[in-house]
């Protein structure tokens, strides 16, 4: 049963196909491959630790390369932003059958307190609403305890499926008209 950390069956809750072993789902495999193909995720050490339709988790191991304040050793907020943005986008890919592309439309992050130096940071995200081309996602960054969050995120993501791409002619991005 595809459940989040609280034991909630996210697939059934959203009317999505139930995936008993999500690692064998084509959409999960596509989302994992997309994550593994993002160079900056690999460069800073992000690890996709859990993924199912509607929910996922990424771990960012603590590294001196990510320090934003050399005096305190606190991880830079940009690394946390990248972690949350990536987790939210990957969850959209894992949620939408036949999803080919995802782009962030809007991402708001509220930083609640600095990360603790020396500790890994985790980010989990949940896709809570999907329309024809937009997905709504919320996420949280934390160390060990979600009840003590480092940051909260809420975002909207546009996505394209192979079916939708086949119906639309390729866009001409070479020029454009002024607004």
N, CA and C of each residue as an Amber inpcrd file, in Angstrom:
protein
   537
   0.8450000  -1.1780000   0.0000000   0.0000000   0.0000000   0.0000000
   0.8900000   1.2410000   0.0000000   0.6360000   2.2120000  -0.8600000
   1.4060000   3.4490000  -0.9300000   0.9350000   4.3920000   0.1670000
   1.7370000   4.4940000   1.2240000   1.3800000   5.3270000   2.3640000
   2.4810000   6.3320000   2.6280000   2.0820000   7.4600000   3.2100000
   3.0940000   8.3990000   3.6420000   3.5630000   8.0160000   5.0380000
   4.4100000   8.8390000   5.6340000   4.9750000   8.5200000   6.9420000
   3.9120000   8.4180000   8.0330000   2.7460000   9.0020000   7.8140000
   1.6700000   8.9420000   8.7960000   0.7560000   7.7450000   8.5680000
   1.0480000   6.9300000   7.5590000   0.2370000   5.7540000   7.2810000
  -1.0000000   6.0380000   6.4510000  -1.0670000   7.2020000   5.8220000
  -2.2310000   7.5610000   5.0190000  -2.0290000   7.0340000   3.6020000
  -3.0250000   6.3450000   3.0620000  -2.9580000   5.8350000   1.6980000
  -3.2200000   7.0070000   0.7520000  -2.1400000   7.6110000   0.2610000
  -2.2490000   8.8120000  -0.5550000  -2.8770000   8.5370000  -1.9140000
  -2.6370000   7.3750000  -2.4730000  -3.2210000   7.0590000  -3.7840000
  -4.7350000   6.9900000  -3.6860000  -5.2310000   6.2520000  -2.7100000
  -6.6770000   6.1190000  -2.5570000  -7.2890000   7.4810000  -2.2350000
  -6.6210000   8.2650000  -1.3960000  -7.1330000   9.5670000  -0.9910000
  -7.3150000  10.4820000  -2.2040000  -6.4490000  10.3770000  -3.2020000
  -6.5130000  11.2410000  -4.3700000  -7.1880000  10.5840000  -5.5650000
  -7.6580000   9.3560000  -5.4130000  -8.2690000   8.6630000  -6.5340000
  -7.2570000   8.2250000  -7.5780000  -5.9800000   8.1220000  -7.1900000
  -4.9380000   7.6930000  -8.1140000  -4.8420000   6.1750000  -8.1080000
  -4.2580000   5.6030000  -9.1500000  -4.0870000   4.1570000  -9.1580000
  -3.2500000   3.7210000  -7.9670000  -3.6690000   2.6520000  -7.3280000
  -2.9340000   2.1400000  -6.1730000  -1.6850000   1.4100000  -6.6590000
  -0.5530000   1.7340000  -6.0960000   0.7090000   1.1070000  -6.4680000
   1.2460000   0.4010000  -5.2360000   1.2120000  -0.9360000  -5.2360000
   1.6540000  -1.6620000  -4.0470000   3.1650000  -1.6070000  -3.9040000
   3.8970000  -1.6810000  -4.9950000   5.3480000  -1.5490000  -4.9510000
   5.7120000  -0.4400000  -5.9200000   5.7710000   0.7720000  -5.3960000
   5.9080000   1.9410000  -6.2600000   7.2240000   1.9690000  -7.0250000
   8.2200000   1.1850000  -6.6080000   9.4770000   1.1930000  -7.3500000
   9.3090000   0.5700000  -8.7270000   8.2370000  -0.2030000  -8.9490000
   8.0040000  -0.8260000 -10.2400000   7.0210000  -0.0370000 -11.1000000
   6.5210000   1.0640000 -10.6260000   5.5980000   1.9000000 -11.3810000
   6.3780000   2.6910000 -12.4320000   5.8950000   2.7340000 -13.6870000
   6.5990000   3.5190000 -14.7140000   6.7340000   4.9950000 -14.3390000
   5.6980000   5.5670000 -13.7080000   5.7940000   6.9880000 -13.3540000
   6.8120000   7.2090000 -12.2430000   6.9520000   6.2650000 -11.3230000
   7.9660000   6.3870000 -10.2720000   9.3510000   6.2450000 -10.8930000
   9.5110000   5.2820000 -11.7740000  10.8030000   5.0900000 -12.4470000
  11.1870000   6.3410000 -13.2360000  10.2140000   6.9660000 -13.9140000
  10.4650000   8.1840000 -14.6820000  10.8690000   9.3250000 -13.7500000
  10.1870000   9.4490000 -12.6140000  10.5090000  10.5070000 -11.6520000
  11.8980000  10.2920000 -11.0540000  12.2220000   9.0520000 -10.7120000
  13.5600000   8.7460000 -10.1790000  14.6440000   9.0710000 -11.2090000
  14.4040000   8.6960000 -12.4570000  15.3760000   8.9720000 -13.5170000
  15.5510000  10.4760000 -13.7140000  14.4550000  11.2270000 -13.6490000
  14.5420000  12.6850000 -13.7790000  15.3820000  13.2640000 -12.6490000
  15.1390000  12.8070000 -11.4160000  15.9200000  13.2770000 -10.2730000
  17.4040000  12.9580000 -10.4720000  17.6950000  11.7290000 -10.8510000
  19.0910000  11.3050000 -11.0170000  19.7840000  12.0310000 -12.1640000
  19.0110000  12.6220000 -13.0780000  19.5750000  13.3550000 -14.1980000
  19.8000000  14.8380000 -13.9360000  19.5060000  15.3090000 -12.7310000
  19.7020000  16.7290000 -12.4010000  21.1010000  16.8870000 -11.8040000
  22.0360000  17.4900000 -12.5370000  23.4270000  17.5510000 -12.0690000
  23.6140000  18.2150000 -10.7040000  22.9160000  19.3270000 -10.4350000
  23.1660000  19.9920000  -9.1530000  22.7120000  19.1370000  -7.9730000
  21.6870000  18.3130000  -8.1660000  21.2460000  17.4230000  -7.0800000
  22.3500000  16.4440000  -6.7210000  22.9850000  15.8970000  -7.7420000
  24.0740000  14.9560000  -7.5090000  25.2900000  15.6870000  -6.9330000
  25.5460000  16.8910000  -7.4320000  26.7230000  17.6490000  -6.9940000
  26.6760000  17.9880000  -5.5040000  25.5060000  18.3630000  -5.0110000
  25.4340000  18.7160000  -3.5850000  25.0760000  17.5200000  -2.7110000
  24.8360000  16.3620000  -3.3250000  24.6750000  15.1310000  -2.5510000
  23.2590000  14.7310000  -2.1900000  22.2430000  15.3050000  -2.8340000
  20.8630000  14.9210000  -2.5220000  20.6490000  13.4360000  -2.7950000
  19.8830000  12.8020000  -1.9170000  19.5610000  11.3830000  -2.0580000
  18.0460000  11.2120000  -1.9770000  17.4600000  10.6470000  -3.0160000
  16.0220000  10.3680000  -3.0350000  15.7990000   9.1110000  -2.2070000
  15.1870000   9.2650000  -1.0350000  15.0810000   8.1410000  -0.0990000
  13.7330000   7.4440000  -0.1330000  12.6560000   8.1590000  -0.4500000
  11.3230000   7.5530000  -0.5420000  10.5470000   8.2650000  -1.6360000
   9.7720000   7.4860000  -2.3950000   8.9600000   8.0940000  -3.4410000
   7.7860000   7.1920000  -3.7790000   6.6210000   7.7910000  -3.8350000
   5.3970000   7.1070000  -4.2440000   4.4780000   8.1660000  -4.8420000
   3.4330000   7.7720000  -5.5420000   2.5140000   8.7850000  -6.0570000
   1.9620000   9.6430000  -4.9110000   2.1650000  10.9380000  -5.0160000
   1.6240000  11.8520000  -4.0210000   2.5510000  12.2390000  -2.8920000
   3.6700000  11.5310000  -2.7120000   4.5290000  11.8250000  -1.5600000
   5.9540000  11.3400000  -1.8030000   6.9170000  12.0420000  -1.2130000
   8.3060000  11.6140000  -1.3190000   9.1900000  12.3030000  -0.3010000
  10.4450000  11.8090000  -0.2090000  11.4150000  12.3850000   0.7170000
  12.8110000  12.3380000   0.0960000  13.5440000  13.4250000   0.2840000
  14.9380000  13.5390000  -0.1430000  15.7620000  13.8950000   1.0880000
  16.9710000  13.3430000   1.1660000  17.9100000  13.6760000   2.2360000
  19.0850000  14.4360000   1.6350000  19.4950000  15.4920000   2.3170000
  20.6810000  16.2560000   1.9460000  21.6950000  16.0910000   3.0710000
  22.7250000  15.2670000   2.8680000  23.7280000  15.0900000   3.9150000
  24.4620000  16.4030000   4.1970000  24.7610000  16.6270000   5.4670000
  25.5070000  17.8320000   5.8410000  26.8720000  17.7960000   5.1680000
  27.2910000  18.9260000   4.6450000  28.6020000  19.0370000   4.0130000
  29.1400000  20.4430000   4.2240000  30.4240000  20.5730000   4.5300000
  31.0120000  21.9120000   4.6580000  30.8700000  22.7420000   3.3790000
  30.7110000  22.0830000   2.2200000  30.5380000  22.8140000   0.9530000
  29.2310000  23.5890000   0.9130000  28.2790000  23.2370000   1.7740000
  26.9590000  23.8640000   1.7550000  26.8040000  24.9690000   2.7960000
  27.8470000  25.2420000   3.5460000  27.7710000  26.2360000   4.6220000
  27.5600000  27.6330000   4.0390000  26.6050000  28.3390000   4.6200000
  26.3240000  29.7080000   4.2110000  26.9040000  30.7230000   5.1810000
  27.1140000  30.3280000   6.4230000  27.6870000  31.2010000   7.4480000
  28.8880000  30.4810000   8.0620000  30.1060000  30.8430000   7.6400000
  31.2980000  30.1430000   8.1290000  31.4810000  30.2110000   9.6490000
  30.9790000  31.2640000  10.2770000  31.1330000  31.3760000  11.7360000
  30.3020000  30.3460000  12.4750000  29.0930000  30.0670000  11.9700000
  28.2020000  29.1480000  12.6830000  28.1640000  27.7460000  12.0720000
  28.5220000  27.6270000  10.7950000  28.4490000  26.3310000  10.1240000
  27.0640000  25.9790000   9.6180000  26.1530000  26.9460000   9.6130000
  24.7730000  26.7060000   9.1770000  24.7260000  26.5720000   7.6520000
  23.9490000  25.6000000   7.1760000  23.7630000  25.3870000   5.7400000
  23.0720000  26.6070000   5.1230000  23.5230000  26.9930000   3.9420000
  22.9620000  28.1360000   3.2200000  21.4940000  27.8830000   2.8740000
  20.6820000  28.9160000   2.9790000  19.2630000  28.8130000   2.6520000
  19.0140000  28.4000000   1.2120000  19.9310000  28.7250000   0.3120000
  19.7830000  28.3260000  -1.0830000  19.8040000  26.8170000  -1.2620000
  20.5920000  26.1290000  -0.4440000  20.6240000  24.6610000  -0.5080000
  19.2850000  24.0870000  -0.0480000  18.6930000  24.7110000   0.9590000
  17.3880000  24.2560000   1.4560000  16.3030000  24.5540000   0.4210000
  16.4000000  25.7050000  -0.2310000  15.4610000  26.0340000  -1.3040000
  15.5550000  25.0070000  -2.4290000  16.7760000  24.6890000  -2.8480000
  16.9660000  23.6940000  -3.9120000  16.4060000  22.3410000  -3.4950000
  16.6110000  21.9750000  -2.2430000  16.1120000  20.7000000  -1.7210000
  14.5840000  20.6440000  -1.7930000  13.9190000  21.6800000  -1.3100000
  12.4520000  21.7040000  -1.3140000  11.8830000  21.7940000  -2.7270000
  12.4590000  22.6430000  -3.5660000  11.9830000  22.7830000  -4.9420000
  12.1160000  21.4550000  -5.6890000  13.2480000  20.8010000  -5.5190000
  13.4690000  19.5130000  -6.1760000  12.4830000  18.4680000  -5.6830000
  12.3060000  18.3740000  -4.3680000  11.3980000  17.3600000  -3.8250000
   9.9860000  17.5820000  -4.3350000   9.5350000  18.8310000  -4.3490000
   8.1810000  19.1250000  -4.8280000   8.0200000  18.7340000  -6.2950000
   8.9780000  19.0820000  -7.1340000   8.8950000  18.7440000  -8.5480000
   8.9270000  17.2480000  -8.8070000   9.7600000  16.5260000  -8.0700000
   9.8450000  15.0720000  -8.2380000   8.5350000  14.4110000  -7.8170000
   7.9160000  14.9200000  -6.7600000   6.6280000  14.3620000  -6.3220000
   5.5600000  14.5760000  -7.3940000   5.5810000  15.7140000  -8.0630000
   4.6260000  15.9360000  -9.1540000   4.8370000  14.8790000 -10.2380000
   6.0860000  14.6570000 -10.6210000   6.3570000  13.6380000 -11.6500000
   5.8970000  12.2550000 -11.2060000   6.0450000  11.9580000  -9.9260000
   5.6420000  10.6480000  -9.4060000   4.1280000  10.5150000  -9.3040000
   3.4290000  11.6270000  -9.2490000   1.9780000  11.6250000  -9.0550000
   1.2100000  11.5620000 -10.3700000   1.7100000  12.2400000 -11.3970000
   0.9980000  12.3760000 -12.6650000   1.4060000  11.2520000 -13.6180000
   0.4710000  10.3740000 -13.9680000   0.8090000   9.3350000 -14.9490000
   1.2400000   9.9780000 -16.2690000   2.2720000   9.4510000 -16.8750000
   2.7600000   9.8980000 -18.1760000   3.3570000  11.3090000 -18.1350000
   3.7450000  11.7920000 -16.9520000   4.3420000  13.1230000 -16.8250000
   5.7250000  13.1250000 -17.4740000   5.9770000  14.1090000 -18.3250000
   7.2550000  14.2080000 -19.0290000   8.1000000  15.3820000 -18.5450000
   7.4510000  16.4770000 -18.1800000   8.1710000  17.6800000 -17.7710000
   7.4370000  18.3550000 -16.6260000   8.2110000  18.9920000 -15.7560000
   7.6570000  19.7550000 -14.6380000   8.4460000  21.0540000 -14.5400000
   7.7490000  22.1580000 -14.2910000   8.4130000  23.4410000 -14.0730000
   7.7460000  24.1430000 -12.8970000   8.5540000  24.7840000 -12.0810000
   8.0530000  25.5280000 -10.9330000   7.4230000  26.8280000 -11.4170000
   6.1520000  27.0330000 -11.0700000   5.4890000  28.3060000 -11.3620000
   5.6700000  29.2700000 -10.2020000   5.4640000  28.7670000  -9.0020000
   5.5510000  29.6020000  -7.8090000   5.9890000  28.7230000  -6.6500000
   6.9120000  29.2160000  -5.8550000   7.3680000  28.4750000  -4.6830000
   7.6100000  29.4670000  -3.5600000   6.8580000  29.3110000  -2.4960000
   7.0410000  30.1570000  -1.3190000   7.6580000  29.2900000  -0.2390000
   8.7240000  29.7880000   0.3600000   9.3810000  29.0670000   1.4440000
   9.4430000  29.9830000   2.6530000   8.9430000  29.4920000   3.7590000
   9.0470000  30.1940000   5.0330000  10.1160000  29.4890000   5.8530000
  11.1940000  30.2250000   6.1600000  12.2670000  29.6740000   6.9880000
  11.9020000  29.9100000   8.4430000  11.8290000  28.8400000   9.2020000
  11.3660000  28.9200000  10.5810000  12.5050000  29.0060000  11.5810000
  13.6060000  28.3290000  11.3100000  14.8220000  28.4810000  12.1110000
  15.9880000  27.8860000  11.3420000  17.2150000  28.2790000  11.6860000
  18.3740000  27.7670000  10.9470000  18.5390000  26.2610000  11.1340000
  19.0980000  25.6400000  10.1170000  19.4470000  24.2260000  10.2310000
  20.5660000  24.0890000  11.2670000  20.5980000  22.9630000  11.9330000
  21.6390000  22.7100000  12.9330000  22.9100000  22.2450000  12.2290000
  24.0330000  22.9310000  12.4540000  25.2820000  22.5130000  11.8190000
  25.6200000  21.0590000  12.1470000  26.0830000  20.3420000  11.1330000
  26.5000000  18.9610000  11.3140000  25.4160000  17.9280000  11.0950000
  24.1540000  18.3510000  11.0110000  23.0570000  17.3910000  10.8410000
  22.5510000  17.3750000   9.3990000  22.1840000  16.1830000   8.9260000
  21.5630000  16.0480000   7.6090000  20.2060000  16.7450000   7.6130000
  19.7800000  17.1670000   6.4340000  18.4700000  17.8050000   6.2820000
  17.6170000  16.9230000   5.3780000  16.3970000  16.7180000   5.7830000
  15.4340000  15.9620000   4.9820000  14.3570000  16.9180000   4.4870000
  13.7990000  16.5740000   3.3590000  12.6460000  17.3180000   2.8450000
  11.6220000  16.3030000   2.3770000  10.3920000  16.4920000   2.8200000
   9.3000000  15.6700000   2.3100000   8.3070000  16.6050000   1.6430000
   7.5860000  16.0650000   0.6760000   6.5960000  16.8710000  -0.0330000
   5.3940000  16.0080000  -0.3620000   4.2460000  16.6830000  -0.4290000
   2.9740000  16.0310000  -0.7230000   2.2650000  16.8140000  -1.8200000
   1.8670000  16.1330000  -2.8660000   1.0580000  16.7370000  -3.9220000
  -0.3970000  16.6000000  -3.4880000  -1.0440000  17.7220000  -3.1640000
  -2.3760000  17.6440000  -2.5660000  -3.5170000  18.0050000  -3.5080000
  -3.2020000  18.5580000  -4.6930000  -4.2610000  18.8490000  -5.6700000
  -3.6350000  18.8820000  -7.0550000  -4.3790000  18.3430000  -8.0210000
  -3.9220000  18.3300000  -9.4050000  -5.0710000  18.7840000 -10.2940000
  -4.7820000  19.7360000 -11.1970000  -5.7480000  20.1330000 -12.2150000
  -5.2480000  19.5910000 -13.5570000  -5.8070000  20.0750000 -14.6470000
  -5.4250000  19.5810000 -15.9680000  -3.9320000  19.7570000 -16.2470000
  -3.3320000  20.8540000 -15.7910000  -1.9190000  21.1040000 -16.0890000
  -1.1380000  21.6890000 -14.9180000  -1.7730000  21.8330000 -13.7630000
  -1.1230000  22.4350000 -12.5950000  -1.2290000  21.4800000 -11.4120000
  -0.1230000  21.3630000 -10.6730000  -0.1160000  20.5600000  -9.4430000
   0.2250000  21.4760000  -8.2730000  -0.4260000  21.2450000  -7.1510000
  -0.2200000  22.0180000  -5.9310000   0.4740000  21.1100000  -4.9170000
   1.5700000  21.6170000  -4.3610000   2.4190000  20.7910000  -3.5060000
   2.7930000  21.5730000  -2.2570000   2.9000000  20.8450000  -1.1390000
   3.4310000  21.4500000   0.0910000   4.5570000  20.5600000   0.5910000
   5.5400000  21.1940000   1.1940000   6.6890000  20.4360000   1.6700000
   7.2330000  21.0110000   2.9580000   8.1250000  20.2440000   3.5640000
   8.7510000  20.6680000   4.8070000  10.1860000  20.1550000   4.8330000
  11.0980000  20.9890000   5.3220000  12.4910000  20.5950000   5.5470000
  12.6890000  20.4670000   7.0530000  13.4040000  19.4300000   7.4540000
  13.5860000  19.1540000   8.8840000  14.8230000  18.2800000   9.0660000
  15.2100000  18.0790000  10.3190000  16.3230000  17.1600000  10.6030000
  15.7430000  15.7690000  10.8490000  15.4560000  15.4370000  12.0740000
  14.9000000  14.1180000  12.4120000  13.4040000  14.1750000  12.6850000
  12.9360000  15.3180000  13.1430000  11.5660000  15.4420000  13.6370000
  10.7920000  16.4670000  12.8110000   9.7650000  16.0040000  12.0960000
   8.9480000  16.9280000  11.3050000   8.2390000  17.9620000  12.1720000
   8.0870000  17.6620000  13.4530000   7.4340000  18.6040000  14.3630000
   8.3410000  19.7940000  14.6820000   9.6080000  19.7160000  14.2840000
  10.5550000  20.8190000  14.4750000  11.1080000  21.2200000  13.0990000
  10.2600000  21.8060000  12.2470000  10.6800000  22.0980000  10.8720000
  11.6990000  23.2290000  10.7770000  12.5430000  23.1170000   9.7790000
  13.4850000  24.1810000   9.4320000  12.7780000  25.1770000   8.5190000
  12.0010000  24.6430000   7.5740000  11.2940000  25.4900000   6.6080000
  10.0570000  24.7650000   6.0860000   9.0630000  25.5660000   5.7230000
   7.8470000  25.0630000   5.0710000   7.8220000  25.6160000   3.6510000
   7.2810000  24.8360000   2.7190000   7.1520000  25.2950000   1.3320000
   5.7440000  25.0100000   0.8310000   5.2740000  25.8870000  -0.0350000
   4.0190000  25.6690000  -0.7540000   4.2910000  26.1190000  -2.1860000
   3.8940000  25.3070000  -3.1440000   4.2270000  25.6560000  -4.5130000
   3.2170000  25.1700000  -5.5220000   3.2600000  25.8040000  -6.6890000
   2.4720000  25.3660000  -7.8320000   3.4460000  25.0220000  -8.9490000
   3.1370000  23.9310000  -9.6320000   4.0110000  23.4120000 -10.6730000
   3.1850000  23.1150000 -11.9120000   3.6770000  23.5300000 -13.0650000
   3.0320000  23.1820000 -14.3220000   3.6880000  21.9000000 -14.8140000
   2.8800000  21.0400000 -15.4220000   3.4410000  19.7890000 -15.9250000
   2.9010000  19.5130000 -17.3160000   3.6350000  18.7060000 -18.0510000
   3.2150000  18.2820000 -19.3870000   3.3160000  16.7700000 -19.4570000
   2.3110000  16.1730000 -20.0510000   2.3240000  14.7290000 -20.2720000
   2.6540000  14.4660000 -21.7380000   3.0480000  13.2560000 -22.0450000
   3.3470000  12.8950000 -23.4330000   2.1120000  13.0730000 -24.3020000
   0.9390000  12.7550000 -23.7740000  -0.3120000  12.8990000 -24.5200000
  -0.5650000  14.3640000 -24.8600000  -0.3990000  15.2540000 -23.8780000
  -0.6210000  16.6860000 -24.1080000   0.4080000  17.2400000 -25.0830000
   1.6600000  16.7930000 -24.9790000   2.6940000  17.2800000 -25.8860000
   2.4230000  16.8480000 -27.3190000   1.8730000  15.6570000 -27.5130000
   1.5760000  15.1600000 -28.8560000   0.4550000  15.9600000 -29.5150000
  -0.4660000  16.5120000 -28.7180000  -1.5950000  17.2810000 -29.2570000
  -1.2040000  18.6970000 -29.6330000  -0.1350000  19.2310000 -29.0340000
   0.2240000  20.6230000 -29.2490000   1.4220000  20.7330000 -30.1810000
   1.3830000  21.6910000 -31.1200000   2.5660000  21.8990000 -31.9610000
   3.7000000  22.4700000 -31.1120000   4.9050000  22.2190000 -31.5350000
   6.0710000  22.7320000 -30.8080000   6.0350000  24.2540000 -30.7990000
   6.3580000  24.8400000 -29.6720000   6.3550000  26.2950000 -29.5400000
   7.5970000  26.8810000 -30.2060000   7.4250000  28.0400000 -30.8260000
   8.5580000  28.7540000 -31.3930000   9.0660000  29.7010000 -30.3180000
  10.2100000  29.3630000 -29.7430000  10.7610000  30.1570000 -28.6550000
  11.8490000  31.1070000 -29.1400000  12.0060000  31.2340000 -30.4660000
  13.0940000  32.0440000 -30.9940000  12.8220000  33.5390000 -30.8890000
  11.5960000  33.9210000 -30.7760000  11.2920000  35.3460000 -30.7390000
  10.1930000  35.6010000 -29.7500000   9.1450000  36.1830000 -30.2130000
   8.0210000  36.4760000 -29.3480000   7.5710000  37.8990000 -29.5450000
   6.4800000  38.2150000 -28.9520000   5.9130000  39.5450000 -29.0580000
   6.0570000  40.2540000 -27.7230000   6.3520000  41.5520000 -27.7530000
   6.4210000  42.2890000 -26.4910000   5.0540000  42.3390000 -25.8220000
   5.0640000  42.4410000 -24.5290000   3.8140000  42.5000000 -23.7620000
   3.1510000  43.8380000 -23.9260000
